Amino acid sequence: MSLQRRFSNSLPRVLLQIPNATADIVESFDSKVRAMISGDEVVVEKQKKEMARKLLKGVITLTIGEQHKKPVYLRPLPPIEKRRRVVERKNFEDIAPLFACEEA
């Protein structure tokens, strides 16, 4: 006698002990597992993960990355000062000494 036949009735009872596991979720999980084992239904890997995640939602809440994630604290930054335009002088008298010729 295989283990599946010997313990087929105890699996739903064990799964009902998981926190937040309802009878509907356990029943659908059990029927999917039985269908997979018997070969009646082909279940994609993504569906298997989704079934397990739905069943174990009360036990596994956060991923490891979320558990150890540090909160981000943004400090207030001073406002960026706008560049002020330089007022152009139209008086060219200040430039004259630069080009003046010194006579000695």
C-alpha positions in Angstrom: 0.0 0.0 0.0 1.5 3.4 -1.0 1.9 6.3 1.3 -0.6 8.3 -0.7 -3.4 5.9 -0.1 -2.5 5.4 3.6 -2.3 9.1 4.5 -4.7 10.6 1.9 -7.3 11.6 4.5 -4.8 13.1 6.9 -3.3 15.7 4.5 -6.4 18.0 4.5 -6.5 17.8 8.3 -2.9 18.8 8.6 -3.3 21.6 6.1 -6.3 23.0 8.0 -3.9 23.6 10.9 -2.1 26.3 8.9 -3.1 29.8 10.0 -5.6 31.5 7.7 -6.2 28.3 5.7 -9.9 27.8 4.9 -11.6 24.6 4.1 -12.2 25.8 0.5 -8.5 26.6 -0.1 -7.4 23.2 1.4 -10.0 21.3 -0.7 -9.0 22.9 -3.9 -5.3 22.3 -3.1 -6.0 18.7 -2.2 -8.0 18.1 -5.4 -5.3 19.6 -7.5 -2.6 17.5 -5.8 -4.7 14.3 -6.3 -5.3 15.2 -10.0 -1.6 15.8 -10.5 -0.6 12.5 -8.9 -3.1 10.5 -10.8 -2.1 12.2 -14.1 -5.5 13.5 -14.9 -4.5 17.1 -15.0 -1.3 18.8 -16.1 -0.4 21.7 -13.8 2.1 24.3 -14.9 4.9 25.3 -12.4 3.4 28.8 -12.1 0.1 27.3 -11.0 1.8 25.1 -8.4 3.6 28.0 -6.9 0.4 30.1 -6.8 -1.5 27.2 -5.1 1.3 26.9 -2.5 1.5 30.6 -2.0 -2.3 30.9 -1.5 -2.3 28.0 1.0 0.8 29.2 3.0 -0.1 32.9 2.9 -0.8 32.9 6.7 2.7 31.4 7.4 4.9 33.2 4.9 4.2 36.9 4.9 7.3 38.7 3.7 10.2 37.7 1.4 13.7 37.8 2.8 14.4 40.9 0.8 11.4 42.7 2.3 12.2 41.5 5.9 15.7 43.0 5.8 14.9 46.1 3.8 16.0 49.3 5.5 13.6 52.2 5.4 14.5 55.1 3.2 14.8 58.4 5.0 15.0 61.4 2.7 16.3 64.5 4.3 15.1 67.9 3.1 17.5 69.5 0.7 18.0 73.3 0.4 16.4 74.8 -2.7 18.6 75.1 -5.8 19.5 78.7 -6.4 18.8 80.0 -9.9 21.6 81.6 -11.8 21.3 85.3 -12.0 22.0 86.9 -15.3 25.0 89.2 -15.4 24.0 92.6 -16.5 26.0 93.5 -19.6 27.5 97.0 -19.6 27.3 98.9 -22.7 29.9 101.3 -21.6 33.2 100.3 -23.2 35.4 102.9 -21.4 36.6 100.2 -18.9 38.2 98.3 -21.8 40.2 101.2 -23.2 43.1 100.9 -20.7 43.6 97.3 -21.8 44.4 98.3 -25.3 46.1 101.6 -24.5 49.7 101.9 -25.5 52.1 103.0 -22.8 54.6 105.5 -23.9 57.7 105.8 -22.0 
